[in-house]
Amino acid sequence: MEAKTENRTRAEELLAGIAEEHLPDAIAALERLAKKGAEKNAGTARASGGDAITIYTDGGCHGNPGPGGWGAVVIADGDARQISGGEEKTTNNRMELTAAISALSAVRNTERFAGRKIDIFTDSQYVKNGISSWINGWKKNGWLTSQKKPVLNKDLWQLLDELNSALAPSWNWVKGHAGVEFNEICDELCQKEIARFE
């Protein structure tokens, strides 16, 4: 409010020094400048993710391998869509990967989401580091690890790599079981799915 008052005072001072016959032109020029400023601010808001999509994912299993589940929340346009699934016998890492793949697939298959910035939050260092860093070496080495062993879950990594290339999301790690609202929701979805197979 203080900034608006200060701007108005400065505008009035500027206009006071202009001859009366030039006032309409000066006012019109100021209005054009104000409109340009508003458009620039709106553009900056869009570029900084005003319409960004936020995704939270989690996966897990009881026993490793054992009955597993995954959950994801896709937040866009004021809506938080929950998706989940599970398998009778799987591993924790496969469920973490499946959560990310399923969430990004949902975004990719939703036409109105095309071209939007995506921020994805996972509590799995395996997923975050794998897709952000390790995968480059794996592909270079013909899907072998630095120890020359076959990369585990190659099928899922290839699916995630394709989605990552197409959508270019920003990958972020969030601490699990730390009270982060949507991470906790993902964990609840995951546990419900696991319970279906027990």
Residue, then its C-alpha position, 0 to 999 in steps of 0.5 A: m500500500e505504501a509503495k502505491t501511495e509513493n508511486r501516485t505522489r511521484a506521478e502527481e509531481l511529474l504531472a504538475g510540471i507539465a503544461e496543461e495542453h500536454l497533460p492528456d498525452a502525458i497521462a496516456a503515456l503513463e497509462r501505457l507504461a503501467k500496462k507494459g509493467a503489468e504485462k511484464n509482471a504477468g509474464t514473469a509470474r508465468a515463467s516462474g511457474g505460476d501455472a506449474i505442476t507439482i508432483y509428489t510420489d512414494g513407493g514401498c513394500h512389506g518385505n523386499p521383495g514382498p507386497g508393494g504399493w505406490g502413491a502419487v499426488v499431481i497438483a495443478d490448477g488448484d486440484a490435487r489428484q491422487i493416483s495409486g497402485g500396487e503389485e503382489k510381489t515387488t521391491n521398494n525401488r520398483m514401487e518408487l520408480t513406478a510412482a514417478i512413471s505413473a505420475l509423469s505419464a498422467v501429466r503427459n496424457t493430459e492435454r491441458f498440461a502440455g508445455r508446463k513446468i513440472d516440479i517432482f518431489t520424491d523421498s527416494q534418493y535412488v530415484k532422484n539421483g538415478i534420473s538426475s545423474w547415474i542414468n547418464g553413465w548407465k546409458k554410456n556403459g550399455w546399461l551397466t553400473s560402474q562395477k560392470k553389473p547390469v542395472l537393476n530395474k532397467d525396464l523402469w529406468q528406460l520408461l522414466d528416462e523417456l518421460n524425463s526427456a519429454l517433460a524435463p521435470s525438476w527433480n527434488w528430494v524430500k525427507g520421508h515421514a517428516g510431516v510434509e503434507f503431500n508426501e504423507i498422503c502418498d505414503e498413506l496411498c502406498q500403505k493402502e495398496i500394500a494392504r490389498f495384497e496382504 
